[in-house]
Amino acid sequence: MRRFMVRGASADSCASVRSLSAATIESLSRMANNGDRNGEFGMPGDDKTREGTGRRRTYYSLEIDFAGAGKTAIHQWVNESEQMEGFCPATEQPFYGVNFTEPPRITFARSRKLSALRDAEPVTLCIWLISDRLKQLLERLDPEAFAFQKVIVDYSKFPEPGPAYWFVYIMRMLDCVDEERSVIRYQDDVPGIKNYLGLVDVKMRPEVVRSAHAFRLIYAETRLIVDDIVVDALRAEKIRGFRFKPIQA
């Protein structure tokens, strides 16, 4: 299992998130959600566009940013084995069905060359470990999309305690891909099973996506999908740890 960790934030950066939520997020969301009364923009069949920009909404696969990962502190989920005992995968439940009988405990391995922590790093089963400032941002962008679990962080190897951290899991599952207009590589080695293996050029069905900014795909459950509203906000706040891979040509 791959192990990484999270770049921290100061009180000033948390204040920056609040400032962004009051202005930038409201503006970005309004551009994504508003439009004509039919809920469609541009040419028939196109995805929704962002109001006043002439741009269609674009979507990205949320992936690990490996750049700089080797220079960040490594984390360990100390009580993982206890909390995974008896685990049975359930994609419709928070955190894939992991039952947190107690808060997850996280420790950092740190050296003098590994002092910076990133905002987001993968844990397992589509679960990410995120900084408190990133949690605040995600809650303001799309509060119904995410489930959060507070973790206990051991900062004993650091000169002083750092910020709070959370596990996050995208709960929303959508069957929103317009397969007739999309270019997709399908799994073809298991009869009767439909899975998306490659999202080459994906067209979304806006009547299904509606105002959602973050979701997983029902035929690609491990793919974390976000729109340009989320990407723009994360870039504006210089959130570290994610790579945004376009899923449209």
BELLIN-V831080 format. One record per backbone hydrogen bond with DSSP energy under -0.5 kcal/mol. NH is the residue of the N-H (numbers start at 1). CO is the residue of the C=O. Records with the same first field share a line. If there is no record, write none. Layout:
NH: CO + CO
//
This chain:
4: 122
7: 117
14: 10
15: 11
16: 12
17: 13
18: 14
19: 15
20: 16
21: 17
22: 18
23: 19 + 20
25: 20
27: 23
28: 24
29: 25
30: 26
31: 27
32: 28
33: 29
34: 30
36: 40
39: 36
46: 43
50: 55
51: 31 + 49
53: 50
54: 50
55: 50
57: 48
60: 226
61: 245
62: 60 + 224
63: 61 + 243
65: 241
66: 64
69: 66
71: 68
72: 69
73: 116
74: 109
76: 107
78: 76 + 105
79: 105
80: 77
83: 79
84: 80
85: 82
87: 84
90: 96
93: 90
96: 93
97: 94
98: 95
99: 83
100: 98
101: 99
104: 150
106: 152
107: 76
108: 154
109: 74
110: 108
114: 111
118: 7
119: 6 + 240
120: 240
121: 129
123: 127
124: 127
127: 124
128: 168
129: 121
130: 128 + 166
131: 119
132: 164
135: 131
136: 132
137: 133
138: 134
139: 135
140: 136
141: 137
142: 138
145: 142
146: 142
147: 169
149: 167
151: 165
152: 104
153: 151
154: 106
155: 153
158: 155
165: 151
166: 130
167: 149
168: 128
169: 147
171: 145 + 169
172: 145
174: 216
176: 174
178: 203
179: 177
181: 178
182: 178
183: 201
184: 182
185: 198
186: 184
187: 195
193: 190
195: 193
196: 219
197: 185 + 195
198: 185
200: 183 + 198
201: 183
202: 247
205: 176
206: 204
208: 205
209: 205
210: 206
212: 209
215: 225
216: 172
217: 220 + 223
218: 174
220: 217
223: 220
224: 222
225: 215 + 223
226: 60
227: 213
228: 58
231: 227
232: 228
233: 229
234: 230
235: 231
236: 232
237: 233
238: 235
239: 234
243: 63
245: 61 + 243
246: 244
247: 59
//
